[in-house]
Amino acid sequence: MTAGVHLECSILRRQDNLLYHNCDTNHGASGGAIIGNINGKYYIFALHSGSNEVNGLLLNRAVEMSRLDEWLQGN
């Protein structure tokens, strides 16, 4: 099973239209939504796409929805 919920995880940094986060993930979780709450409303910020090692630390990465919107507009 790959679906899951991790409350209180965070987006740690943004770089090159990627969001690096510390939400729990499993193999097969790519494409899963990174959802956040702003003023009581839930939004999909990004889609999980894998992990990278950065300065010896394993960070999960996700593609920002704005990047996906740009791609969809062009195709």
C-alpha positions in Angstrom: 0.0 0.0 0.0 1.4 3.4 -0.9 -1.3 5.9 0.1 -0.8 7.8 3.4 -1.2 11.0 5.3 1.5 12.8 7.2 0.2 15.7 9.3 2.5 18.5 10.4 5.2 17.8 7.7 6.7 20.9 6.0 7.9 22.3 2.8 11.6 22.9 3.6 12.8 24.8 0.5 11.8 25.8 -3.0 14.3 25.6 -5.9 13.8 25.4 -9.7 10.0 24.9 -9.4 10.6 22.0 -7.1 9.5 21.9 -3.5 11.6 19.9 -1.0 9.6 18.5 1.8 9.9 16.1 4.8 6.5 14.4 4.4 6.6 10.6 4.9 6.6 8.7 1.6 7.0 5.2 0.4 8.1 3.6 -2.9 5.3 4.1 -5.4 4.1 7.4 -3.8 5.1 9.5 -6.9 2.2 11.5 -8.2 0.7 11.8 -4.7 -0.6 15.3 -3.8 1.1 17.6 -1.3 -1.8 19.3 0.3 -1.8 22.4 2.5 -4.2 24.5 4.4 -4.3 28.2 4.0 -6.9 30.1 6.0 -9.1 27.1 6.5 -9.1 26.1 2.8 -7.1 23.1 1.4 -5.0 23.4 -1.7 -2.8 21.0 -3.8 0.6 22.7 -3.8 2.6 20.0 -5.6 2.8 16.4 -6.7 5.5 14.2 -5.0 8.1 13.0 -7.6 10.9 11.3 -5.6 13.8 12.2 -3.4 17.3 13.7 -3.7 20.3 13.7 -1.5 21.3 17.3 -0.7 24.4 17.9 1.4 24.2 14.4 2.7 20.5 14.7 3.7 17.8 12.8 1.9 15.0 15.2 1.0 11.7 14.4 -0.8 10.9 16.5 -3.8 7.7 17.5 -5.5 6.8 19.4 -8.7 4.9 22.6 -8.0 1.4 22.9 -9.5 2.4 26.1 -11.2 5.0 24.2 -13.2 2.4 21.7 -14.2 0.0 24.5 -15.2 2.6 26.0 -17.4 3.2 22.7 -19.2 -0.5 22.1 -19.7 -1.0 25.6 -21.1 1.7 24.9 -23.7 0.4 21.5 -24.8 
